[in-house]
Structures are given as structure tokens and as C-alpha cells.
């Protein structure tokens, strides 16, 4: 055990690349939103437009993804933490949930490049195991590059690195705390694609037809 037993470490999340791209694209998205709103109000190319009905129409079109994104980004910044105190290693997720392992029982930090059939390149995870066989995952892109090694050094646990397929990960860690769409990446990817298609057909397409 490291001699820094009583040291507290608190890691705040990094912005993954896709979040940085989204933040950079916000001005363009806002400009595009204004163009869509103008088109819905006045019409064009033979379309009469919706007039004042464009405002509730645009709310229906964008409310669900916009509200979800705003809530997620805000709570991610304010709530998400990886905390190590004198007794516990604790992850608090963006929604206030998470997991914890007694500090003295953290045995291993396993860095994994997970190969999935639905991803073009491996996804970087860190599987943290406890003495009782518990296994929890951290998405490596969420945390500072120097933060996690500092965490393991403070705890005094070993760390290793491997490249594994999802099936090999689940075989090695059958009790891994993982959402179903990560356990079944093909089914999860198809479900996500189906939801996007349904949203496009039921929500976006009617407004495209109205304004075309």
C-alpha cells in the first residue's frame, strides 16, 4: 500500500473529442437553426410556410435532442467525478449514479483497447477490480491522461494493458457492471440506428415535406 494512504484525489471529467467538436460546431448549428426557423415561417420554392406555427413546430423538431444534450452537458460538468478518499474509490456519473469500491480492496486497474464489430477502432476502457470479484469500467477518454495513473499510484494497485474483443472482456469479467448496449454492441448499434430512422420518419420528414 502506498504511503499516501490519507491523500484525497478528485478527478473531473475531460471533454472527449466528440464533445469538443460539438462545442466548436455550436455557432454553425445556431445559424442553421435560424435558417430552418425562417424557412418554416415564410416558406419558399412554392411552399406557403407555417407562419407563427413554425415556433411550436420547431420545438417538436428539436426539443427532445436539445433538452437532453443541455441536461447531459450541464450535469456532466457539475456532477461527474472520480473521487478517492481515505476509505473509498467512487465514481459519480453525470446522472448522479455510479459505483464505489473500498479503497483497501482495489486490486487492479486493467487498461483495455476493446475491439467491437460496430466500431472502426478500439475503444479505451479501464476495468477496476475489487477483492470480492467486482469489476467496474471507466471510459478512459473521460479522464485526464495523468489523472488515472496518479490515482492508481496513490492507491498502490497494479495496472496492466491489453487489447481484447468484447467477448473476451465479458469472459474475463462476467460480473462487469456494463450497460446492455455495450454487452451486445451489434444489437445496440442496430437499435440506435432504428431509433434515429424512426425519429427522422415521424418528426423530421413531415416538416421537410411541409417546407419543400
RAGI-V249968 format. One record per residue. RES is the residue in one letter. OMEGA is omega as a letter, one per 30 degrees, with the letter a starting at -180 (none if undefined). Layout:
res->RES omega->OMEGA
res->RES omega->OMEGA
//
This chain:
res->X omega->a
res->X omega->a
res->X omega->l
res->X omega->a
res->X omega->a
res->X omega->a
res->X omega->l
res->X omega->l
res->X omega->l
res->X omega->l
res->X omega->l
res->X omega->a
res->X omega->l
res->X omega->l
res->X omega->l
res->X omega->a
res->X omega->a
res->X omega->l
res->X omega->l
res->X omega->l
res->X omega->l
res->X omega->l
res->X omega->a
res->X omega->a
res->X omega->a
res->X omega->l
res->X omega->l
res->X omega->l
res->X omega->l
res->X omega->l
res->X omega->l
res->X omega->l
res->X omega->l
res->X omega->l
res->X omega->l
res->X omega->a
res->X omega->l
res->X omega->a
res->X omega->l
res->X omega->a
res->X omega->a
res->X omega->a
res->X omega->a
res->X omega->a
res->X omega->l
res->X omega->l
res->X omega->a
res->X omega->a
res->X omega->a
res->X omega->a
res->X omega->a
res->X omega->l
res->X omega->l
res->X omega->a
res->X omega->l
res->X omega->l
res->X omega->a
res->X omega->l
res->X omega->l
res->X omega->a
res->X omega->a
res->X omega->a
res->X omega->a
res->X omega->l
res->X omega->a
res->X omega->a
res->X omega->l
res->X omega->a
res->X omega->a
res->X omega->l
res->X omega->a
res->X omega->a
res->X omega->a
res->X omega->a
res->X omega->l
res->X omega->a
res->X omega->a
res->X omega->a
res->X omega->a
res->X omega->a
res->X omega->l
res->X omega->a
res->X omega->l
res->X omega->l
res->X omega->a
res->X omega->a
res->X omega->a
res->X omega->l
res->X omega->a
res->X omega->l
res->X omega->l
res->X omega->a
res->X omega->a
res->X omega->a
res->X omega->l
res->X omega->l
res->X omega->l
res->X omega->a
res->X omega->l
res->X omega->l
res->X omega->l
res->X omega->a
res->X omega->a
res->X omega->a
res->X omega->l
res->X omega->a
res->X omega->a
res->X omega->l
res->X omega->a
res->X omega->l
res->X omega->a
res->X omega->l
res->X omega->a
res->X omega->a
res->X omega->a
res->X omega->l
res->X omega->a
res->X omega->a
res->X omega->l
res->X omega->l
res->X omega->a
res->X omega->l
res->X omega->a
res->X omega->l
res->X omega->l
res->X omega->l
res->X omega->a
res->X omega->a
res->X omega->l
res->X omega->a
res->X omega->a
res->X omega->l
res->X omega->l
res->X omega->l
res->X omega->a
res->X omega->a
res->X omega->l
res->X omega->l
res->X omega->a
res->X omega->a
res->X omega->a
res->X omega->a
res->X omega->a
res->X omega->a
res->X omega->a
res->X omega->a
res->X omega->a
res->X omega->l
res->X omega->l
res->X omega->l
res->X omega->a
res->X omega->l
res->X omega->l
res->X omega->l
res->X omega->a
res->X omega->a
res->X omega->a
res->X omega->l
res->X omega->l
res->X omega->a
res->X omega->l
res->X omega->l
res->X omega->a
res->X omega->l
res->X omega->l
res->X omega->a
res->X omega->l
res->X omega->l
res->X omega->a
res->X omega->l
res->X omega->a
res->X omega->a
res->X omega->a
res->X omega->a
res->X omega->a
res->X omega->l
res->X omega->a
res->X omega->l
res->X omega->a
res->X omega->a
res->X omega->l
res->X omega->l
res->X omega->a
res->X omega->a
res->X omega->l
res->X omega->l
res->X omega->l
res->X omega->l
res->X omega->l
res->X omega->l
res->X omega->l
res->X omega->l
res->X omega->l
res->X omega->l
res->X omega->l
res->X omega->l
res->X omega->l
res->X omega->l
res->X omega->l
res->X omega->a
res->X omega->a
res->X omega->a
res->X omega->a
res->X omega->a
res->X omega->l
res->X omega->a
res->X omega->l
res->X omega->a
res->X omega->a
res->X omega->a
res->X omega->a
res->X omega->none
//
